[in-house]
Amino acid sequence: MSRRDLDAWFVDEVLVLEAALLGYLRRHWRDVEEIVDLRQETYARVYAAARRARPTHVKAFVFMTARNLMIDRARRAQVVSIDTIADFESLPVIVDEPNAEEQLSSRQELRALREALQKLPRRCREIVVMRKIQGRSQRDVANALGIAEGTVEKQIGKGIRKLADLLYGQGGSFAGEDSVRARVQRERGR
């Protein structure tokens, strides 16, 4: 694509989104003095990416670029003020799906947890599942099982310690953690 075509595409497809982009940035970045810089940096990134290939969904691409830029800025900041960043989890953008290796690792971790839970004494396992997995309150668990709240608390402590021993053992690391650590080190080039 020639530079003239790219410029025309940018004006027709990207610059028309300026008002919406500024509103988006204002809603999600509280430092108003940085909004113009964020907009310009978003434009620069979109333009550079479009040199390689035009995005098929321009609006989504522009807003995802702005979102990623805000996240990058927050990460780079030495001290990030709680007021600087809005709730990124609520942003209406597509979230990257985990790759096959991450899915496999998660399945292995889940399988190991399931096996460790099965090794707990029946009553302890029942209390841990109700409290920690189902998210029921300590009082609710006690009432459902007809036991004292103190017993629930003691069984939770006992169960969590036993699960930690089963999952992390003497070495202090989860069985699948070494492969995850190795992958991260490879990605960082260590």
C-alpha positions in Angstrom: 0.0 0.0 0.0 1.4 3.4 -0.9 1.8 6.1 1.7 -0.9 8.2 0.0 -3.3 5.2 0.2 -2.4 4.6 3.8 -2.9 8.3 4.6 -6.3 8.3 3.0 -7.3 5.1 4.8 -6.2 6.6 8.1 -8.2 9.8 7.6 -11.3 7.9 6.4 -11.2 5.1 8.9 -9.3 6.1 12.0 -9.6 9.9 12.4 -13.4 9.7 12.2 -13.2 7.8 15.5 -11.5 10.7 17.3 -14.4 11.8 19.5 -15.2 8.3 20.5 -11.5 7.6 21.2 -11.2 10.7 23.4 -14.3 9.7 25.3 -13.0 6.2 25.8 -9.6 7.6 27.1 -11.3 10.0 29.4 -13.4 7.3 30.9 -10.5 4.9 31.5 -7.5 7.2 32.3 -7.9 9.7 35.1 -4.8 11.9 34.4 -6.5 14.3 32.0 -3.2 15.9 31.0 -2.1 12.7 29.4 -5.2 12.1 27.3 -3.9 14.0 24.2 -0.6 12.1 24.4 -2.4 8.8 24.7 -4.5 9.7 21.6 -1.4 10.6 19.6 0.4 7.4 20.7 -2.6 5.3 19.8 -2.7 6.9 16.3 1.1 6.3 15.9 0.7 2.6 16.8 -2.3 2.1 14.6 -0.6 3.8 11.6 2.6 1.8 12.1 0.6 -1.5 12.3 -1.5 -0.5 9.2 1.8 -0.1 7.2 2.2 -3.9 7.6 -1.4 -4.8 7.2 -4.7 -3.0 7.4 -6.9 -4.2 10.3 -10.2 -5.7 9.2 -12.1 -4.3 12.2 -10.7 -0.8 12.5 -12.7 0.5 15.4 -12.0 -2.6 17.6 -8.3 -2.3 16.6 -8.1 1.3 17.6 -9.7 0.8 20.9 -7.7 -2.3 21.7 -4.5 -0.4 20.8 -5.6 2.4 23.2 -6.3 -0.1 25.9 -2.9 -1.8 25.5 -1.2 1.6 25.5 -2.9 2.5 28.8 -1.8 -0.9 30.3 1.8 -0.4 29.0 1.9 3.1 30.6 0.6 1.8 33.9 3.2 -1.0 33.9 6.1 1.3 33.1 5.2 3.8 35.9 7.5 3.4 38.9 4.6 4.2 41.3 1.1 3.8 39.9 -1.5 5.8 41.7 -4.7 3.9 42.3 -6.6 6.9 40.8 -4.6 6.7 37.5 -6.0 3.5 36.3 -9.7 2.7 35.8 -11.0 -0.8 36.0 -9.4 -2.5 32.9 -11.4 -5.7 33.5 -14.6 -3.9 32.6 -13.3 -2.5 29.3 -15.4 -3.8 26.3 -12.6 -5.5 24.4 -11.8 -9.0 23.2 -9.6 -10.8 25.7 -6.8 -13.1 24.3 -7.5 -16.7 24.8 -4.8 -18.9 26.5 -2.6 -20.8 24.0 -2.5 -24.6 23.9 0.5 -24.8 26.3 -1.3 -22.6 28.9 -4.5 -24.7 28.6 -2.5 -27.9 29.1 -0.7 -26.5 32.1 -4.0 -25.3 33.6 -5.5 -28.7 33.1 -2.5 -30.4 34.8 -2.8 -28.1 37.7 -6.6 -28.7 38.0 -6.0 -32.5 37.8 -3.4 -32.3 40.5 -5.7 -30.2 42.7 -8.5 -32.7 42.2 -6.2 -35.6 43.1 -5.0 -33.7 46.2 -8.6 -33.0 47.3 -9.4 -36.7 47.1 -6.6 -37.5 49.5 -8.1 -35.3 52.2 -10.2 -37.0 54.9 -13.9 -37.1 53.7 -15.2 -34.5 56.2 -12.3 -32.1 55.7 -12.6 -32.4 51.9 -16.4 -31.7 52.2 -15.7 -28.5 54.3 -12.9 -27.3 52.0 -15.0 -27.8 48.9 -18.1 -26.0 50.4 -16.0 -23.1 51.8 -13.2 -22.5 49.3 -14.6 -23.9 46.0 -18.3 -23.2 46.4 -17.6 -19.9 48.2 -20.1 -20.6 51.0 -19.8 -18.6 54.3 -18.3 -20.3 57.4 -21.6 -20.0 59.1 -23.5 -21.5 56.2 -21.1 -24.5 56.1 -21.4 -25.0 59.8 -25.2 -24.9 59.6 -25.3 -27.2 56.6 -23.1 -29.8 58.3 -24.5 -29.3 61.9 -21.1 -28.4 63.3 -19.6 -25.4 65.1 -18.1 -22.6 63.1 -14.8 -23.1 65.0 -14.7 -26.7 63.7 -15.2 -25.4 60.1 -12.3 -22.9 60.7 -10.0 -25.7 62.0 -10.9 -28.1 59.2 -10.2 -25.3 56.6 -6.8 -24.7 58.1 -6.0 -28.4 58.3 -7.2 -29.0 54.7 -5.3 -26.0 53.2 -2.1 -27.1 54.9 -2.6 -30.7 53.7 -3.3 -29.5 50.1 -0.2 -27.3 50.2 1.9 -30.3 51.3 0.4 -32.5 48.6 0.7 -29.9 45.8 4.0 -28.2 46.7 5.7 -30.9 48.7 9.1 -30.4 50.3 10.5 -28.5 47.3 8.0 -25.7 47.7 6.9 -25.6 44.1 3.9 -26.9 42.3 4.4 -29.9 40.1 3.6 -28.0 36.9 5.3 -24.8 38.1 8.7 -25.8 36.9 7.6 -26.1 33.3 5.8 -22.7 33.5 8.9 -21.1 35.0 11.1 -22.6 32.3 8.7 -21.3 29.6 8.8 -17.8 31.0 12.6 -17.9 31.2 12.8 -19.0 27.6 10.5 -16.2 26.5 12.6 -13.7 28.4 15.7 -15.0 26.7 17.5 -16.3 29.8 
